Every structure is written in C-alpha cells, then in structure tokens.
C-alpha cells in the first residue's frame, strides 16, 4: 500500500528526543497516531504478529472467530491476521515495515540507538518500547518534574505571555507525571510571582492588595496590559527624542549654512559671533549686536 504524499504534513513537527518531557511525548504520539490512522497503518502498531501465532494459526482459524474472555484484543487481531491468506500476511508485513520506517523517521539519533535491538520492521514492538520509556514513572521522575516547576524564572528576552504559557505547560507536565498532584490557580499565581524580575514588585503588591480572588489567566492579562503600556511609552519617548534631535540638527545646520549670517567679531559670513574661531577683537562692542544681511540687530 502506498501512502499519499500530501499526508506528510500530519507527521509530528519535531522529532521525539531522548530528553523529551512526558507532555512533549504525548503531543508527538497524538500526531503520529493520527498520521498512521489516515495512512491505513494504525493496525500495524496494534497487532503483535509473532512467529508462534503465525505457525499455530495459519489458515486454521477463521478471522471471524469469537474471542474468549481470556483472549486480549491484541491476541485476537494477531490470530485473525495470521489466519488470513498468504497474500494478506505479506501485505500486513509490508505495511508494518512502512510504519516502522515512519516511526524511526520522527525519532532523534539517541532514541534510534536505544531501540536498535527491536526487530527491524516490527512496528508494534517499536511503539511499545517507546510507550514504556515515556510512561515509566518513578520517584525520581516525580521529584524532577516538581523541581523544574519550582525553578521557573522569567527570562530577559521573554514576554509575560510566553512566561505564563511556560508555567502552565510545566504544571501540566507535573500533573501528567503524578496523578495525585493538582496544580491550582493559587499555586500557579504564586509560581508566576516568584519568578518575576524585581521591576514588577510594585505592580504585584498593587494587584494582590486590591483583589480577593482572581484566576491565573486574568492575573497574567493584567501584566500583559502593563507590558504593552510600557512598550508604548518607550516607543513614544524614543520618537519624541528623535524629533527633538532632528529639530536641533536642522537649527544648527541653518546657523552654519545660512550665507546671510555675519559674524560681528571677524566680519565674515556663515557663522555667529559666539562660534567665531578668531579671538574677540573688542569686548566692549562684542555685545552690541550683529548684522543680518543689510540690517543690524542690537541686544
């Protein structure tokens, strides 16, 4: 069976890494399963087709045989596939090899090396090994997730929105690792405040002293509004400074380039008396005035 090329956009955007979090694995897994389903390959990771099943079931058991209460869904599917014709079995193995290749293509090199012991073409076993790795939860995993959540700090190049989203993702990760943990709104707000830079202290005091109850999203929105306001003020100040600088430059340029300006000190045109490079000739007359064109302006 050939996979439609335009289905490739359904594959995970990034490869699963050896250090990927449980939350990242969950998103990766959902996208991969969706791709395999749309490509008609989903059965290959649901059926464990062992040699024993093939030998014992070859054309001897009907695919429609009712499963007993002791048989698992995987065992029944495996038996049904093995009980089919040789052509059906060959087609299933080809699809399993294709699914195996697809899964390998969205793993990083470290994970590929880790799962190198899995039989090539066995998509079921490869996917099972990945699940076991990222679904294994022990005390160290729980402690590490809690530690990462408590150490979150707002980065210099990070916006308030990005910082808030990072906290929510870390909280979700913590809940996935430990089902007994539920991160509430108050804990989210507390984590948000603890990781803020010192310039937000006044705003934190102002908000927390005036509000009795507020959700985490509402709390973040207040900081987002302040961030937008500060950015606007900085932009306006920068613009005003540029306008003033340009005005001064124009005025200074006019003083030096206006051919009608005549220096009272040296009598040359093109600059004022206080900019004259020549020594002052007469201090008594230096403050009387200067000529502008044919007119004399006195102080």
Secondary structure, DSSP 8 states (H G I E B T S, - for coil): ----GGGGGGS-SS-B-TT--HHHHHHHHHHHHHHHHHTT-GGGGT----HHHHHHHTTTS-TT----TTS-HHHHHHHHHHTS-HHHHHHHHHHHHHHHHHHHHTB-HHHHHHTTTS-TT-HHHHHHHHHHHHH---HHHHHHHHHHHHT----TT--HHHHHHHHHHHHHHHHHH-TT----HHHHHHHHHHTS-GGGHHHHHHHHHH-S---HHHHHHHHHHHHHHHHHHHHHHHHHHHHHHHHHHHHHHHHHH-TTBB-TTT--BSS-GGG-SS--S-TTTTTTEEEETTEEEE-
